[in-house]
Amino acid sequence: MKQTAIIILNWNGERLLPEFLPQVLANTDTTLADIIVADNGSTDSSLRLLEKKFPEVRVLPLGENFGFAEGYNRAIQLAGDYRYVVLLNSDVAPAAGWNRILEQFMDSHADVAAVQPKILSYKEKNKFEYAGAAGGYIDRHGYPYCRGRIFSVVETDRGQYDTPAEIFWASGAALMVRRRLYLDAGGLDPQFFAHMEEIDLCWRLQLAGYRIMAVPEAGVYHLGGASLDYTDPRKTYLNFRNSLLMMHKNLPRSVRRRKLIVRRLLDTLAWGKFMVSMDFSNASAIIRAHRDYARMSRSYNTSPATDLLARQPVDIVSAHYLHRKKTFKELR
């Protein structure tokens, strides 16, 4: 049995599959990995297309749309007893040999729970892609940023982040993780539905004593925004709500209340920015995110002993907006 399963979660991907799946097949070392499409209750002709044009791909029909988080949880449970699983978005085209590079890195670093490749834009291949870039970090207030992307500022790839690096989170667009550790950690949080769930998972894996790494020798190209555009109020809602939930569940009780008060005050500044720009839909999304966080947080009854945010030196909001720092290298 091969030791890696590359799992593509599909939902109504009739348009994306014919473009991206052939590139996955062509550039993946299939002597090492099985390629699996887990279908999240598609209502288009995705399943017929897979059966007709891609018979070499294993299909797991999940029956309904469970969202990104629970969809992957179910697919990873059903796929089989692989050593590694790769969560690969349906709008990702990998570079040749990408999975071999990631697998070799994992084989030689037993203390690493998960890795991601360098993620570049499918449309502008010399630029990093928003969702992950060259590896994800988090600031002291719980805001995510990347090597190669700070808020909406995305860098051109000039090889400046081509060395492997320990990171805080690996992007769910192309994430290789040890299957047993994924399951032991509880997988992706289904309450999140979509967005920020991979950061939450990586946080929990670090609390368990493992490292997360970026391995830029491997590369993929990500279209991005295939499900929700970056400016979509639904995306704003999920990102703000899930970020608060993530902090609530992963911070010790002794610091949680104080840090969440600060974070919610900073979110109010984001709300004000949307209001000033007359973007009332996104401003309203932040209000709904905070309201629903207050309700949903009651279901989390445990907390860790370690505060990983205390180890984060960066205040990304002030660094970017007050001190005008635009790139990751300027933060260090």
C-alpha positions in Angstrom: 0.0 0.0 0.0 1.3 3.5 -0.8 1.9 5.6 2.2 0.2 8.8 1.0 -3.3 9.7 0.0 -3.8 13.0 -1.9 -7.4 13.9 -1.2 -9.2 16.5 -3.3 -12.5 17.7 -1.7 -14.9 18.4 -4.5 -18.2 20.3 -4.4 -19.8 21.2 -7.8 -16.4 21.2 -9.4 -17.5 20.4 -12.9 -15.7 23.5 -14.1 -12.5 23.1 -12.1 -11.9 19.3 -12.4 -11.2 19.2 -16.1 -8.6 22.0 -15.8 -6.8 21.0 -12.6 -7.1 17.3 -12.1 -5.0 16.4 -15.3 -2.2 18.6 -13.9 -2.4 16.9 -10.6 -2.2 13.5 -12.3 0.7 14.6 -14.6 2.9 16.2 -11.9 2.3 13.8 -9.0 4.5 10.8 -8.4 1.8 8.2 -8.3 4.2 5.4 -7.3 4.1 7.1 -3.9 0.6 8.4 -3.6 -3.0 7.5 -4.4 -5.2 10.4 -5.8 -8.7 10.4 -4.3 -11.6 12.8 -5.0 -14.0 13.0 -2.1 -17.3 14.4 -3.4 -19.1 16.7 -0.9 -22.6 16.1 -2.2 -22.2 17.8 -5.6 -25.4 18.6 -7.5 -23.7 19.1 -10.8 -22.3 16.5 -13.1 -18.9 16.1 -11.3 -19.4 12.4 -10.5 -20.3 11.5 -14.1 -17.3 13.5 -15.3 -14.9 11.7 -13.0 -16.3 8.3 -14.0 -16.0 9.0 -17.7 -12.8 11.0 -18.0 -10.7 10.1 -14.9 -11.3 6.3 -14.2 -7.8 6.1 -12.6 -8.9 8.4 -9.8 -10.6 6.8 -6.8 -13.9 8.6 -5.9 -15.4 8.8 -2.4 -19.0 10.0 -2.5 -19.8 11.6 0.8 -23.5 12.1 0.0 -24.0 15.7 1.2 -22.1 18.9 1.6 -20.4 18.7 5.0 -18.3 21.8 4.4 -14.5 21.9 4.1 -13.8 20.8 7.7 -16.1 17.9 8.2 -15.9 16.9 4.6 -12.2 16.2 5.0 -12.7 14.5 8.4 -15.0 12.0 6.8 -12.8 11.5 3.7 -9.7 10.9 5.8 -11.5 8.4 7.9 -12.9 6.6 4.8 -9.8 6.7 2.7 -7.8 4.0 4.4 -4.8 3.6 6.7 -2.3 5.8 5.0 0.8 7.2 6.8 0.3 10.7 5.3 -2.7 12.5 3.8 -2.6 15.6 1.7 -5.5 18.0 1.7 -5.4 19.5 -1.8 -7.8 22.1 -3.0 -9.6 21.4 -6.3 -8.2 24.6 -7.8 -4.5 23.7 -7.3 -2.0 22.7 -10.0 1.2 21.2 -8.5 4.7 21.4 -9.9 6.5 18.2 -10.9 7.5 15.9 -8.1 5.9 18.0 -5.4 4.6 15.1 -3.3 7.9 13.2 -3.4 9.7 16.2 -1.9 7.1 16.7 0.9 7.0 13.0 1.7 10.8 12.7 1.9 10.9 15.7 4.2 8.3 14.1 6.5 10.1 10.8 6.5 13.3 12.5 7.7 11.7 14.7 10.3 9.7 12.7 12.8 8.9 15.7 15.0 7.1 17.5 12.1 3.3 16.9 12.0 2.5 18.8 8.9 4.1 20.6 5.9 3.1 22.8 3.1 4.8 23.6 -0.2 5.4 27.1 -1.6 2.0 28.3 -2.9 2.1 30.6 -5.9 -0.7 32.3 -7.8 -2.2 30.3 -10.7 -3.0 33.5 -12.6 0.3 35.3 -11.8 2.8 32.6 -11.4 5.6 34.9 -10.2 3.5 36.0 -7.2 2.7 34.3 -4.0 -0.9 33.2 -3.5 -2.9 34.8 -0.7 -3.9 31.6 1.1 -0.6 30.3 2.5 2.1 31.8 0.3 5.5 30.5 1.7 4.1 29.5 5.1 1.7 30.9 7.7 2.3 32.7 11.0 0.1 34.3 13.6 0.6 37.5 15.6 0.2 38.1 19.3 -3.5 39.0 18.8 -4.3 35.9 16.7 -4.3 37.6 13.2 -2.7 35.3 10.5 -0.2 36.4 8.0 2.4 34.7 5.7 5.9 34.7 4.4 5.0 36.5 1.2 1.6 38.0 2.2 0.6 40.5 4.8 -3.1 41.3 4.8 -3.9 42.2 1.2 -0.2 42.9 0.2 1.1 39.9 -1.8 4.8 39.8 -2.7 6.5 38.7 -6.0 8.4 35.5 -5.6 12.1 36.3 -6.0 13.4 33.3 -4.1 13.5 35.2 -0.9 11.6 32.5 1.0 13.1 29.4 -0.6 14.6 27.9 2.6 12.6 25.5 4.7 11.1 27.3 7.8 9.2 26.4 10.9 5.9 28.1 10.7 2.7 28.4 12.8 0.3 27.1 10.3 0.3 25.4 6.9 -2.3 26.2 4.3 -5.2 23.9 3.8 -4.9 24.5 0.1 -2.0 22.0 0.0 -1.4 20.4 3.4 0.5 17.2 4.1 -0.2 15.8 7.6 0.5 12.6 9.4 -2.9 10.8 9.3 -2.6 9.4 12.8 -1.8 12.8 14.4 -4.6 14.4 12.4 -7.1 11.9 13.8 -5.6 12.0 17.3 -6.0 15.8 17.3 -9.6 15.5 16.4 -9.2 16.6 12.8 -10.6 19.9 11.4 -13.2 21.5 13.7 -16.6 21.0 11.9 -18.1 24.0 13.7 -15.8 26.2 11.6 -17.4 24.8 8.4 -14.7 26.5 6.3 -11.9 29.1 6.7 -9.2 29.2 9.5 -9.8 25.5 10.3 -6.3 24.5 9.2 -4.8 27.2 11.5 -6.8 25.8 14.4 -5.5 22.2 13.6 -1.9 23.4 13.4 -2.3 25.2 16.7 -3.5 21.9 18.3 -0.7 19.9 16.7 1.9 22.3 18.2 0.2 22.1 21.6 0.7 18.3 21.3 4.5 18.9 20.9 5.0 18.8 17.1 6.3 21.3 14.6 4.8 22.7 11.4 7.1 23.4 8.4 7.1 25.1 5.0 9.1 23.2 2.4 9.4 25.6 -0.6 11.4 23.2 -2.7 8.0 21.7 -3.5 5.6 24.1 -5.2 2.0 24.4 -6.3 -0.1 27.0 -8.1 -3.4 28.0 -6.5 -6.3 29.7 -8.3 -7.8 30.9 -5.0 -11.3 32.3 -4.5 -12.9 29.4 -6.2 -15.5 29.0 -3.4 -15.6 32.5 -2.0 -13.9 35.7 -3.3 -11.6 37.3 -0.7 -13.9 40.4 -0.5 -17.1 38.3 -0.1 -19.0 39.2 3.2 -19.5 35.4 3.8 -15.8 35.0 3.8 -15.4 37.9 6.1 -17.9 36.5 8.5 -16.3 33.0 8.6 -12.8 34.4 9.0 -13.7 36.7 11.9 -16.0 34.2 13.7 -13.6 31.3 13.3 -10.6 33.3 14.4 -12.4 34.2 17.7 -13.4 30.5 18.2 -9.9 29.4 17.5 -8.5 31.7 20.2 -11.2 30.7 22.6 -10.5 27.0 22.4 -6.6 27.2 22.2 -5.8 29.8 24.8 -5.5 29.0 28.5 -8.3 30.2 30.6 -5.9 32.4 32.6 -5.2 34.7 29.6 -8.2 34.0 27.3 -10.6 36.7 28.5 -8.0 39.5 28.4 -6.7 38.5 25.0 -10.1 38.2 23.5 -11.1 41.6 24.8 -8.1 43.1 23.0 -8.9 41.2 19.9 -12.5 42.2 19.8 -11.5 45.9 20.2 -9.1 45.5 17.2 -11.9 43.9 15.2 -14.0 47.0 16.0 -11.4 49.0 14.1 -11.8 46.7 11.1 -15.6 47.2 11.4 -15.0 51.0 11.4 -12.7 50.8 8.3 -15.5 49.0 6.4 -18.0 51.6 7.6 -15.9 54.5 6.5 -15.5 52.9 3.0 -19.3 52.4 3.0 -18.8 48.6 2.7 -21.8 47.9 4.9 -22.1 44.2 3.9 -18.6 43.4 5.3 -19.2 45.6 8.3 -22.4 43.7 9.1 -20.5 40.4 8.6 -18.1 41.4 11.5 -21.1 42.1 13.8 -22.7 38.8 13.0 -19.3 37.0 13.5 -19.0 38.4 17.0 -22.6 37.6 17.8 -22.3 34.0 16.7 -18.9 33.6 18.3 -20.5 34.4 21.7 -23.1 31.7 21.2 -20.9 29.0 19.7 -18.0 29.4 22.2 -20.2 27.9 24.9 -19.7 24.5 23.4 -15.9 24.5 24.1 -15.3 23.3 27.7 -11.6 22.6 27.7 -8.5 24.8 27.4 -4.7 24.1 27.2 -2.0 25.0 29.7 0.3 26.6 27.2 -0.2 30.1 25.6 1.3 29.9 22.2 0.4 33.5 21.4 2.8 34.6 24.1 5.6 33.4 21.9 4.6 35.5 19.0 6.6 38.7 18.8 4.7 40.5 16.1 1.7 42.9 16.3 0.8 42.7 12.7 -1.9 45.4 12.7 0.4 48.1 14.1 3.4 46.9 12.1 1.5 47.0 8.8 -0.9 50.0 9.3 1.1 52.2 11.6 4.7 51.4 10.7 4.0 50.7 7.0 5.8 47.3 6.9 4.7 45.5 3.8 6.8 42.4 3.6 7.6 39.5 6.0 11.3 40.3 5.9 10.6 43.8 7.3 9.0 42.2 10.4 12.0 40.3 11.5 
